[in-house]
Amino acid sequence: MISERSSRIPPFHVMEILEKAHELEAKGRSIIHLEIGEPDFETPEPVMAAAQDALRHGMTQYTHSMGLPALREAIAGHYFTRYGVNVSPENIIVTSGTSPAMVLIFSALMDPGDELILSDPCYACYPNILEFVGGVPKYIKVHEKYGFKYEPGKLGESIGSGVKGVLINSPSNPTGIVLDTDDMQKLVEVVGERAYIISDEIYHGLVYEGSENSILEFTDKCFVLNGFSKLYAMTGWRLGYLICPPDFVRPIQKIQQNLFICANSFVQQAGIAALKETGDYTDAMVKTYNERRKYLIAELRNLGFGIEVEPTGAFYIFANAGEFTEDVYSFCFEVLENAGVAITPGIDFGEGGKDFVRFSYANSINNIKEGMKRLGEYLSK
Ligand SMILES: Cc1ncc(COP(=O)(O)O)c(C=O)c1O
């Protein structure tokens, strides 16, 4: 018999759009992919070179369960340079991506029945991983007119005795919204000592106006999740890390030893190069993403999609499709079949996303232009 736990975990719905898109492509249809949350750039050359070098030098064995000391120092250095915060490498644990880091933090923090505050909408895997380890999501609906941010009053009222943590994700998937200093300060004040803040910083560096803040600038009662997939275009390398309070290091290390042992050794070596040698590459990618972002925002508004607060981070636009449909799930499949454009229904990210569609601009400007042309023609019918 298949376990109840594995029967309960939902699939990642965006994959269903992707699979349908592939099915159409196999039949010879041309599909513009605006559904995927994956950089269309190649991993920067210095990272490739470092991995090749590491392999050539026989770096194929287990590392320390917490990760290579040199990588943990480079991560601490990165947080100091970028945010001015002092993080001890002792509090950093390197993982095979941000997703395993999430499993480790949720496992170490949440007892069965403990609650974690999540925004609705939010990244679809948060509640799935949380429930898998026995935690309970406590959703706070966030609204487009407030840029899909937690409203401090509502957040304060929601932190009851069962709440162990509050999850934030800035820049956000699916909304592309970035929390500013004031937002972060208010959030930390409201949460106070009552709960831990878990900050998913995986889209850090992909910010097009102003700059992002790390939660570590505001409080120590927090966990940071981060990884190399997005900024360094390293999704398939599987490399991430977490930063945790000192008393959580040993428990998390033990879970890591049992579940994952360690992250890939030569990939960790390549991670050092990503942090230290790719500034020119990431600057160029950020510039390109920003050009696409501006184009897509203007074009979507022209077509009649609603964008109340302009997204300034990650590579997503969460656009209100209320003008066109009451059922965004069917709408996305119709657009895919009839216009050959793949987009993600907002309902994938929670009830709060039911009027929205997520557009990813991790695709070339020419493809984005073609996608908008096709979408425009389809909607005008
Ligand atoms: C908000 C968010 N967190 C975490 C992840 C997982 O990233 P990783 O590739 O590091 O596991 C993603 C991937 O799409 C994401 O969007």
The ligand as an ORCA input file, in Angstrom:
! r2SCAN-3c Opt
* xyz 0 1
  C      10.762     30.790     -4.188
  C      11.584     29.598     -4.512
  N      12.249     28.977     -3.528
  C      12.988     27.883     -3.776
  C      13.082     27.336     -5.041
  C      13.880     26.076     -5.240
  O      15.130     26.338     -5.755
  P      16.310     25.272     -5.846
  O      16.569     25.083     -7.295
  O      17.473     25.954     -5.161
  O      15.908     24.048     -5.127
  C      12.408     27.950     -6.101
  C      12.453     27.386     -7.462
  O      11.729     27.732     -8.349
  C      11.648     29.126     -5.824
  O      10.979     29.757     -6.796
*
